[in-house]
Amino acid sequence: MSATTNEFPVSFEFFPPKTPEGAQKLRGVRAQLYERRPEFCSVTYGAGGSTQEGTFGTVKEILREGVDAASHFSCIGATRESVRAQLMQLKEMGVRRLVALRGDLPSGYGIGGEFQFASDLVAFIREATGDYFHIEVAAYPEVHPQARSAEADLKAYATKVKAGANSAITQYFFNADAYFRFVDDARRLGADVPVVPGIMPIMGASQLMRFSDACGAEIPRWIRLRLQGYGDDVESIRAFGLDVVTAMCEQLRKGGAPSLHFYTMNQSAVTLEICKRIGI
């Protein structure tokens, strides 16, 4: 099940549920989102591979439901042999897409492992499996929070692309100009693979601000002030968020973004409404 030629492509991200009830709820969410005929659905991977079983299990379910599935795949703390074994497991499952990330270590752990950067992981996947996997990498239009500088971050991104990435998915943002500038700057460095905007629907103010502070995503001041001004008025926050994110998606689409990747937070209503408003 994939996007037809006269539709604008979309993809959806989920995280592995922690309980049987969560897994059942997510099946219903996926069924609703599949009506938008996604190119693929991705499943996140916990710090240090802590959710590997849940990640791979959810990926298996998506494949059984007839939709292409991408497993997140992180390398911090991993060895070449452990990565090779996991790649073989994914091949046996029928996975053809990976989101290759450096990943985060669980708190209290030192660096360790045989991979220091996501580019090392991309190069190893290519060495071990050739062109079997479509490899997505992460892109940071507003600069990775741990980068030494914007220039260093761009060079690190270009290194991942040159190591063998097919395309990239961005950290979410609320300023389309940051995305367009990043794409232009990356192309000047010879990194010209498709860069797919990651879209975070606005479902609540406090959670969004907490996430954004943690991952370095910028919430423009005017948006932050409007959200704070609504207080606990959930309906107003939702309506405002839908308007803001829909307008940005339209701007990205008109500006040449190849597709849109929605961070669904394992919910369907807001993402479905945005897709409906932009004609998907």
Rosetta blueprint (number, residue, H / E / L):
1 M L
2 S L
3 A L
4 T L
5 T L
6 N L
7 E L
8 F L
9 P L
10 V E
11 S E
12 F E
13 E E
14 F E
15 F L
16 P L
17 P L
18 K L
19 T L
20 P H
21 E H
22 G H
23 A H
24 Q H
25 K H
26 L H
27 R H
28 G H
29 V H
30 R H
31 A H
32 Q H
33 L H
34 Y H
35 E H
36 R H
37 R L
38 P L
39 E L
40 F L
41 C E
42 S E
43 V E
44 T L
45 Y L
46 G L
47 A H
48 G H
49 G H
50 S L
51 T L
52 Q H
53 E H
54 G H
55 T H
56 F H
57 G H
58 T H
59 V H
60 K H
61 E H
62 I H
63 L H
64 R H
65 E L
66 G L
67 V L
68 D L
69 A E
70 A E
71 S E
72 H E
73 F E
74 S E
75 C L
76 I L
77 G L
78 A L
79 T L
80 R H
81 E H
82 S H
83 V H
84 R H
85 A H
86 Q H
87 L H
88 M H
89 Q H
90 L H
91 K H
92 E H
93 M H
94 G L
95 V L
96 R L
97 R E
98 L E
99 V E
100 A E
101 L E
102 R L
103 G L
104 D L
105 L L
106 P L
107 S L
108 G L
109 Y L
110 G L
111 I L
112 G L
113 G L
114 E L
115 F L
116 Q L
117 F L
118 A H
119 S H
120 D H
121 L H
122 V H
123 A H
124 F H
125 I H
126 R H
127 E H
128 A H
129 T H
130 G L
131 D L
132 Y L
133 F L
134 H E
135 I E
136 E E
137 V E
138 A E
139 A E
140 Y L
141 P L
142 E L
143 V L
144 H L
145 P L
146 Q L
147 A L
148 R L
149 S L
150 A H
151 E H
152 A H
153 D H
154 L H
155 K H
156 A H
157 Y H
158 A H
159 T H
160 K H
161 V H
162 K H
163 A L
164 G L
165 A L
166 N L
167 S E
168 A E
169 I E
170 T E
171 Q L
172 Y L
173 F L
174 F L
175 N L
176 A H
177 D H
178 A H
179 Y H
180 F H
181 R H
182 F H
183 V H
184 D H
185 D H
186 A H
187 R H
188 R H
189 L L
190 G L
191 A L
192 D L
193 V L
194 P L
195 V E
196 V E
197 P L
198 G E
199 I E
200 M L
201 P L
202 I L
203 M L
204 G L
205 A H
206 S H
207 Q H
208 L H
209 M H
210 R H
211 F H
212 S H
213 D H
214 A H
215 C H
216 G L
217 A L
218 E L
219 I L
220 P L
221 R H
222 W H
223 I H
224 R H
225 L H
226 R H
227 L H
228 Q H
229 G H
230 Y L
231 G L
232 D L
233 D L
234 V H
235 E H
236 S H
237 I H
238 R H
239 A H
240 F H
241 G H
242 L H
243 D H
244 V H
245 V H
246 T H
247 A H
248 M H
249 C H
250 E H
251 Q H
252 L H
253 R H
254 K H
255 G L
256 G L
257 A L
258 P L
259 S L
260 L E
261 H E
262 F E
263 Y E
264 T L
265 M L
266 N L
267 Q L
268 S L
269 A H
270 V H
271 T H
272 L H
273 E H
274 I H
275 C H
276 K H
277 R H
278 I L
279 G L
280 I L
